[in-house]
């Protein structure tokens, strides 16, 4: 007697627990791929926006004029948000030169922290899928093999054909676990590195901007003292 070992038949004939494990892993895989696609686009846009803003910033444009243009945007984010927070604080404390550097830097750190939270959003989901999917698949495999051998308890003479479908369906759970985990782990490691690079760019810009404001404030103070 031949046994149908097609993938579809193995899945349909699997026990309820194994089928539930398969559904969980397929859903996790689909969601992780959605996160991967969205996060890849988000990080790419963040890098491009930072490039564009730094080009404008270092082109010699008047900072007040640049600030007016940035703050009118309804979708301000990334380096523009960091700059806007810092310059807004600078305008508030510029009459007190000793406070300019600390106050501006503190305001920009808050903005960087918020941007970091946005960039890191859903990365923890990828880490969770990558770390737990193999174990969920392994649980389905163990359950399926146990179910297959329990089915032989009332059989006088067991054959490989009797236990093969149960073992095969159990191994599908392991395969699905790896299928969900491997892309999630690779994407998490890649995106974590990319996010660190973007945040590093924000922090470097923050230090350079604070130094620029401090020089301008010191120069203005010296000029006023000479007068």
N, C-alpha and C positions, 0 to 999 in steps of 0.2 A: 504493500500500500504506500503510495507516494504521499509526501507531506508538503503542503504549500508553504514555502518559506519566503514568499515575496514580502517586501518591506511593508506594504499596505496591510497584508493579512496578519503579519506579526504584530503590528500596532493594534489592529482591531481585535485580535484575540488575546492581547495582553490583559493582565489582571487590572482591576480598577485602580489600585494604588500605583502600579507602574504607568498606567495611562495618565494619571494625575501628575506624576513626576514629569512625564514627557511634556505635558501641556505647560507646566510651570517653566520648564527649561526653554521651550519654544517661545513663550511670552517674554522671558528674560532676554533671550537672544534678540528678538525683534526690537524690544525697548532699548537694549544696549546699542544696537546699530543706529537707531534714531538719535540717541544721544551722541554717538560718534560723529554722525553727519552734521548735526547742529553745532557741536563743539568745534569741529574742524573749521566750519565756516566762521564761527564767532572769533576764534583765535586769529584766523587769516585777516578778518576785517579789523581786528584790534591792531595788528602789526601795520596794516596799510594806513589806518587812521593815524597811528603814531608817526609814521614816516611823513605823511602829509603835514601834520601839525608841526613837527620839528623843522621841516623845510620852511614853513611860514614864520615860525618863531625866530629862527636864526637868519632870516633874510634881512633883518634890520628894520622890520615893521615896528611902528610905535606900539608899545605894550598896552597902553590904554585903548588904542583903537582895536587891537587884537582882542582885548578883553570884552569890549562892547559887542564885537561880532560874535564871540563865543557864547556869551551869556544870553543872547537872543535865541539860540538854538533850543528847540524843544527836546531833541534827542542827544543832548550833550553827554558824552561818556569818554572813558579812556583818558588819554593825556590832556584832552581839553578840559575834562572835569578836574583833573589835578591842578592844571594851570589856573582855572577859574577860581578854585577854592583858595589857592595861594595868593593870587592877586587881590581877591576880595578882602582877605585878611590883611594884606599889605596896605590897602587903602584905608583900612580901619585904624591901623597902628602906626602909620608912617610919620605921624607927628611925634612919636616917641621912639627915636632911632634905636636905643638899646633893646627894645622889645621886638624889632622887626624880624630878625632872623629866627628867633625861637617861635614866635607866634605864627609866622608864615609856614615854617617847617612843620609845626604841629598840625596846622590846618591841612596841609598837603598830605601828611601821613594818614589822617583820617580818610581823606578822599582815596588814597591808594588802598587802604584797607577795604573800603567799600568796593572798589574796582576789582580787588583780588577776590572778594566774596562772589562777585558776579561771574568772574572768569572760572572760578573753581566749582561753580554750581553744577551738580549732577556728576562730578568726577567721583564722588564717593559711591554713587550707584554703580559705576563701572568697576570700582574696586570690590564692591560687594558681590557683583555678578562673577567677577573673575576668581574670587576666593572661595565662594560657596557652591558654584555650579558643579564642579567636579564631585563634591561630596553629596550633593542632591542626586546627581546621576549615579553615584556609587550606592546610595541608599536604594534607588530603584533597581539597580542590578542585584544587590543582595536579596531584596524582597522577591524579585522575579525568579531567581535561582531557587530560593527557599520554596516558593510556590510551586515550581516545577517538580522538585523532589517530593514535596508533600503529595503531589498528584500520583506518585508511584507507590504510595503506601498500601494501596489495596491491590496492587498488581503482583501476580506470582512470578512472572519473568519479565524484567525490565529490559528494554532495548534502547539503543541510542536514538532511534527515531521518536521514541516517546518523550524523551527529555530535551531533544534538540530545539524544538520550537520555544519552549520556556526559557532556555538559556539564551537563545538568539534574541528574543524580545527583551530580555534583561540587559544584554550587552548594548542594545540600542539606546537605553537610558544613559549608559556610560558615554557613548559616542555623542549624544546630544549635550551632555554635561561639558565635554571638552569643546564641542562646537560653540557653545555659549561662552565658555570661559576664556579661550585663547584670544579671540579678537578683543574682548573686554580688557584683558591684562595688557596686551600690546598697546591698545589705545590709551589706557590709563597712564602707562609709563611715558608715552609720547606726549600726551597732553599736559601731564604734570611738569615735564621739562619745558614745554612751550610756554605754559603759564608763568613759570619761574622767570623765563627770559623776558616776557612782557612786563612783569612786575619789576624786574631789574631795570628795564628801560625807564619805567615811571620813577623809580627811586633815584636813578642817575640824573634824570631831568630835574627832579625835585632839588637835589643837591646843587646842581648848576644854577637853577633859577634862584634859589635862596642866596647863593654867592653873588649873583648878578644884582639882586635887589640890595644886598648889603653894601656892595661897592657903590651903587647909585646913591644910597642913603648917606654913606660916608662922604662921598664927593659933594653932595648937596650941603651937608653939614659943614664941611670945610669952606665951601664958597660963602655960606652965610656968615661964618666966623670971620673971614677976611673982610667982608663988608662991614 
